[in-house]
Amino acid sequence: MVSSRDLPLLRKNLLGWFRKSQRDLPWRHSKDPYRIWLSEIMLQQTRVAAVIPYYQRFLSRFPDVAALAAASAEEVLSLWSGLGYYRRARDLQRAAQQIVAEHQGIFPRTEEQVLALPGVGCYTGAAILSMAFDRPLAVVDGNVARVVARLGAIPGDLRNPTRWRHLQKSARRLLDAQSPGDWNQAMMELGAIACTPRAPQCLLCPVAKFCRARQLGLAESLPEKRPKRASVKVSLAVAVLLDPDGQTLLLPPPSSAPKQMTPGNVAALVSRMWHFPTAVVEKSPAAELHRFLTRLLPPFAKRQAFELASLPLARHAVTFREITVAPFRVALENLPHIPGARIVSLGQIAGQASLAVSNLTRKVARAAVRGTV
């Protein structure tokens, strides 16, 4: 790793580069811990470009911890809709409620209190405390781990627990304790725009002269690629019940729905949000969806015959699952009454209106809209 003699110059070079070349991101305009926390949660496993409009809309509606804590869970999820990984939104609100209940709405300043918040781990806690309160804590995410691994030419799987602890120790040694917030952002920025996973731009790197991997000609081969988890293929059949006025029916989030509405293995696939009647398919999408609807709507099915009109297949991915969705439009004179269900405009679901639905549900709605014109 970098020698003690070279550390001051490395820090000076990296911080100088960051302060001159950093991207103009909205969360960098404030030291407010709430705004920093929100950005860090949204940025988990999500690209910066995708996060910015969500961040701005979310802050407009929930400008502080108290506003977020007091909101309905459905409103929070509706503003998160489309960003994915919805547990982040649920944990975010739970943490806001904890801050209001235990800290009088003031964001806690100790590491122990911050790590006690739902959804906040070592990385997020260090990011908030260093950027908002100048606490000398080093962050290590995927970008930082890659930078540290290349600086020290560290081989192997970086996520190996022993190696990850070594990376954390190295990151703490590199940290500029006089400017911990800027330092952490500089390390992440370097990994995001120069020290990238593929084709690192070493000629533009402000600390290239200190990089052991570059000296050894290993910059492009480090870190070593992790074996990917095998994907699981899932097939779903989805019913879009549609009346002559373009109204459709959504079932409630599985956590609040009767068991016959959403089989247990569907819950995670619809992100535990409002969704169309959905069945996991083994062989025949139409036949298995028809059976599911007959079970779901027994009195209605006896009074009114229904046919399934197939729509174009949709593809979707949730973590390691590759989902093939067979949507069907079911034209009805009148939509059935189901306790807890919601009747809404199909166009509203397909558009960008604030509804607590997942990307999967929105994709199906758009397929149905295209199929009706």
C-alpha positions in Angstrom: 0.0 0.0 0.0 1.0 3.7 -0.3 4.0 4.6 1.9 3.6 7.0 4.8 5.9 9.4 3.0 3.7 9.5 -0.1 0.3 9.7 1.8 0.3 13.6 2.1 0.8 14.1 -1.6 -1.7 11.4 -2.6 -4.3 13.1 -0.4 -3.5 16.5 -1.8 -3.8 15.3 -5.4 -7.0 13.4 -4.9 -8.8 16.2 -2.9 -7.6 18.8 -5.4 -8.9 16.8 -8.3 -12.2 16.3 -6.6 -12.8 19.9 -5.6 -12.0 21.0 -9.2 -13.7 18.2 -11.2 -16.5 16.7 -9.1 -19.9 16.3 -10.7 -22.6 18.8 -9.7 -25.0 16.5 -7.8 -27.9 18.0 -5.8 -27.0 16.3 -2.5 -23.5 17.9 -2.6 -25.0 21.3 -2.0 -25.9 20.6 1.6 -24.4 19.3 4.9 -27.9 18.4 6.1 -27.7 14.8 7.3 -31.3 14.1 6.2 -30.4 15.0 2.6 -27.1 13.1 2.7 -28.9 10.0 4.2 -31.6 10.1 1.6 -29.1 10.3 -1.3 -27.0 7.4 0.1 -30.1 5.1 0.5 -31.3 6.0 -3.0 -27.9 5.4 -4.6 -27.6 1.9 -3.2 -27.5 -0.4 -6.4 -29.0 2.5 -8.5 -27.3 4.8 -11.0 -26.9 8.5 -10.2 -28.8 9.6 -13.3 -31.8 7.5 -12.3 -31.7 8.8 -8.7 -31.6 12.6 -9.3 -35.3 13.1 -10.3 -36.5 10.8 -7.5 -34.3 12.6 -5.0 -35.7 16.0 -6.0 -39.4 14.8 -6.0 -38.9 13.1 -2.7 -37.4 16.1 -1.0 -40.1 18.4 -2.4 -42.8 16.3 -0.7 -40.7 15.3 2.4 -38.3 18.1 3.1 -37.3 16.8 6.5 -37.4 13.8 8.8 -40.7 14.9 10.5 -42.5 15.1 7.2 -41.3 11.6 6.1 -42.1 10.1 9.5 -45.7 11.5 9.4 -46.5 10.4 5.9 -48.5 7.3 5.0 -46.5 4.3 3.9 -48.4 4.2 0.6 -47.4 7.8 -0.2 -43.8 7.1 0.5 -43.9 4.0 -1.8 -45.7 5.9 -4.5 -42.9 8.5 -4.7 -40.4 5.6 -4.7 -42.3 3.7 -7.4 -40.0 2.8 -10.3 -36.8 3.2 -8.3 -36.8 -0.4 -7.2 -35.6 -2.2 -4.1 -38.6 -1.0 -2.2 -37.4 -2.3 1.2 -35.1 0.8 1.1 -38.1 3.1 1.2 -39.8 1.1 4.0 -36.7 1.2 6.1 -36.2 4.9 5.3 -39.5 5.7 6.8 -39.1 3.4 9.8 -35.8 5.1 10.5 -37.4 8.6 10.2 -40.1 7.5 12.7 -37.4 6.2 15.0 -35.5 9.5 14.8 -38.7 11.4 15.7 -39.6 9.0 18.6 -36.1 8.7 20.1 -34.2 11.8 19.1 -36.9 14.5 18.9 -36.6 14.6 15.1 -32.9 15.5 15.2 -30.6 13.3 13.2 -28.3 11.4 15.7 -24.6 12.2 15.7 -23.1 9.1 17.3 -22.1 6.0 15.4 -24.0 3.7 17.7 -27.2 5.7 17.3 -26.9 6.0 13.5 -26.2 2.3 13.1 -29.3 1.5 15.2 -31.5 3.0 12.4 -33.3 0.6 10.1 -31.5 0.2 6.8 -28.3 1.9 7.9 -25.1 -0.2 7.9 -21.4 0.6 8.3 -21.0 2.2 4.9 -24.1 4.4 5.1 -23.4 5.4 8.7 -19.8 6.4 7.9 -21.0 8.3 4.8 -23.6 10.3 6.8 -21.3 11.0 9.8 -18.3 12.0 7.7 -20.2 14.2 5.2 -22.6 15.9 7.6 -20.5 16.1 10.8 -16.9 15.7 9.7 -16.5 12.5 11.7 -13.2 10.8 10.6 -14.8 7.6 9.3 -13.8 6.0 6.1 -16.4 4.6 3.7 -15.9 1.4 1.7 -18.4 0.6 -1.0 -17.8 -1.1 -4.3 -16.1 1.9 -5.9 -13.8 2.6 -2.9 -12.9 -1.1 -2.6 -11.9 -1.2 -6.3 -9.7 2.0 -5.9 -8.0 0.6 -2.7 -7.5 -2.8 -4.3 -5.8 -1.3 -7.3 -3.7 1.1 -5.3 -2.3 -1.9 -3.3 -2.6 -4.5 -6.2 -4.7 -6.7 -3.9 -5.8 -9.9 -5.7 -8.8 -12.2 -5.0 -12.5 -11.8 -4.3 -12.9 -8.4 -2.6 -16.1 -9.5 -0.9 -14.3 -12.3 1.0 -14.8 -11.3 4.6 -11.1 -11.3 5.5 -10.1 -9.4 2.4 -13.0 -6.9 3.0 -11.7 -6.2 6.5 -8.3 -5.6 5.1 -9.7 -3.2 2.5 -11.5 -1.3 5.3 -8.3 -1.1 7.3 -6.5 0.3 4.3 -9.2 2.8 3.6 -9.0 4.1 7.2 -5.2 4.5 6.7 -5.7 6.5 3.5 -8.4 8.7 5.0 -7.7 12.4 5.2 -9.0 13.1 8.8 -9.0 16.8 8.2 -11.5 16.6 5.4 -13.3 13.2 5.8 -16.4 14.1 4.0 -14.7 15.4 0.9 -12.2 12.5 1.1 -14.9 9.9 1.1 -16.7 11.5 -1.8 -13.4 11.9 -3.7 -12.7 8.2 -3.3 -16.2 7.3 -4.5 -16.0 9.8 -7.4 -12.7 8.4 -8.5 -14.1 4.9 -8.6 -17.2 6.1 -10.4 -15.7 8.1 -13.2 -12.0 7.2 -13.6 -11.1 4.0 -11.8 -14.0 2.2 -13.4 -14.5 -1.6 -13.4 -13.6 -1.8 -17.1 -11.1 0.3 -19.0 -9.9 2.4 -16.1 -8.8 5.8 -17.3 -5.4 5.8 -15.7 -4.1 8.7 -17.7 -6.8 11.0 -16.1 -6.3 9.6 -12.5 -4.9 12.1 -10.0 -3.2 9.3 -8.0 -2.0 7.0 -10.8 1.7 7.5 -9.8 0.9 5.8 -6.5 -1.1 2.9 -8.0 0.7 -0.5 -7.6 -1.7 -2.2 -10.0 -0.8 0.2 -12.8 2.9 -0.2 -12.1 2.5 -4.0 -12.5 0.2 -3.7 -15.5 -2.7 -5.2 -13.6 -5.1 -2.2 -13.5 -7.6 -3.8 -16.0 -7.4 -7.3 -14.4 -8.0 -6.1 -10.8 -10.1 -6.6 -8.9 -10.8 -10.2 -9.9 -14.3 -10.9 -11.1 -16.7 -12.5 -8.7 -18.6 -15.6 -9.9 -22.2 -14.5 -10.6 -25.0 -16.2 -8.8 -26.9 -18.4 -11.2 -30.1 -16.7 -12.4 -33.5 -18.2 -11.6 -36.1 -18.1 -14.4 -39.7 -17.4 -13.3 -42.8 -17.3 -15.4 -45.8 -15.2 -14.4 -49.3 -14.8 -15.9 -51.0 -11.5 -15.1 -54.6 -10.4 -15.6 -55.6 -6.9 -16.6 -59.3 -6.7 -15.9 -60.6 -3.9 -18.0 -64.1 -2.3 -18.2 -65.4 -0.2 -21.1 -64.3 3.1 -19.4 -60.6 1.9 -19.2 -60.8 1.2 -15.5 -58.9 -1.8 -14.1 -58.5 -3.5 -10.8 -55.4 -3.7 -8.5 -55.0 -6.1 -5.6 -53.6 -4.7 -2.4 -50.0 -5.3 -1.2 -49.6 -8.9 -0.2 -48.8 -8.1 3.4 -52.4 -6.8 3.8 -54.2 -9.0 1.3 -56.0 -12.3 2.0 -53.9 -15.3 1.1 -56.0 -16.4 -1.9 -55.4 -13.0 -3.6 -51.6 -13.4 -3.8 -49.9 -16.8 -3.4 -46.8 -16.5 -1.1 -44.2 -16.9 -3.9 -45.7 -13.9 -5.8 -45.3 -11.4 -2.9 -41.6 -10.7 -3.5 -42.0 -10.6 -7.3 -44.6 -7.7 -7.1 -42.4 -5.9 -4.5 -45.2 -6.2 -1.9 -47.1 -3.4 -3.6 -50.4 -2.9 -5.4 -50.5 -5.3 -8.4 -52.7 -7.0 -11.0 -54.0 -10.5 -10.3 -50.8 -12.6 -10.8 -50.1 -16.3 -10.8 -46.8 -18.2 -11.0 -46.9 -20.4 -14.1 -45.6 -23.9 -14.4 -46.8 -24.9 -17.9 -49.7 -23.0 -19.4 -50.1 -19.3 -18.7 -53.7 -18.9 -19.9 -55.0 -22.1 -18.2 -53.3 -21.5 -14.9 -54.3 -17.8 -14.8 -57.9 -18.8 -15.6 -57.9 -21.2 -12.7 -56.4 -18.6 -10.4 -59.1 -16.0 -11.4 -61.8 -18.5 -10.9 -60.6 -19.2 -7.4 -60.1 -15.5 -6.7 -63.5 -14.5 -8.0 -65.8 -17.5 -7.5 -69.2 -15.7 -7.3 -68.3 -13.2 -10.0 -66.9 -15.9 -12.3 -70.3 -17.8 -12.1 -72.2 -14.7 -13.1 -70.0 -13.4 -15.9 -68.0 -15.4 -18.4 -64.6 -14.0 -19.2 -62.0 -14.6 -21.9 -58.2 -14.0 -21.7 -56.8 -12.0 -24.6 -53.0 -12.4 -24.8 -50.8 -9.3 -24.9 -47.1 -9.1 -25.8 -44.7 -10.8 -23.4 -42.8 -8.6 -21.0 -39.4 -9.2 -19.4 -38.4 -8.1 -16.0 -35.6 -8.8 -13.5 -35.7 -8.8 -9.7 -32.2 -9.4 -8.1 -31.2 -12.8 -9.4 -34.6 -13.7 -11.0 -35.3 -13.4 -14.7 -39.0 -13.0 -15.1 -41.1 -13.7 -18.2 -44.5 -12.1 -17.9 -47.5 -13.3 -20.0 -50.1 -10.5 -19.6 -53.7 -11.0 -20.6 -56.4 -8.4 -21.1 -59.8 -9.5 -19.6 -62.6 -7.3 -21.0 -65.6 -7.1 -18.7 -68.8 -5.1 -18.6 -68.3 -4.5 -14.9 -65.3 -5.0 -12.6 -65.9 -7.3 -9.7 -66.1 -6.0 -6.1 -63.2 -7.4 -4.1 -62.8 -6.2 -0.5 -59.5 -4.2 -0.2 -58.9 -4.0 -4.0 -58.7 -0.7 -5.8 -60.2 0.4 -9.1 -58.1 2.8 -11.1 -57.5 4.0 -14.6 -55.2 1.8 -16.6 -53.6 4.9 -18.2 -52.8 6.2 -14.7 -50.8 3.0 -13.9 -49.1 3.0 -17.2 -48.0 6.6 -16.9 -45.9 8.3 -14.2 -48.7 9.1 -11.8 -47.9 8.5 -8.2 -49.2 5.0 -7.4 -47.5 2.5 -5.2 -46.8 0.0 -7.9 -43.6 -1.7 -9.0 -41.9 -1.5 -12.4 -43.3 -4.9 -13.2 -46.9 -3.7 -12.8 -46.2 -0.6 -14.8 -44.7 -2.7 -17.6 -47.8 -4.9 -17.7 -50.1 -1.8 -17.7 -48.2 -0.3 -20.7 -48.5 -3.6 -22.6 -52.2 -3.5 -22.0 -52.5 0.1 -23.1 -50.7 -0.7 -26.3 -53.0 -3.7 -26.8 -56.1 -1.6 -26.5 -55.4 0.9 -29.3 
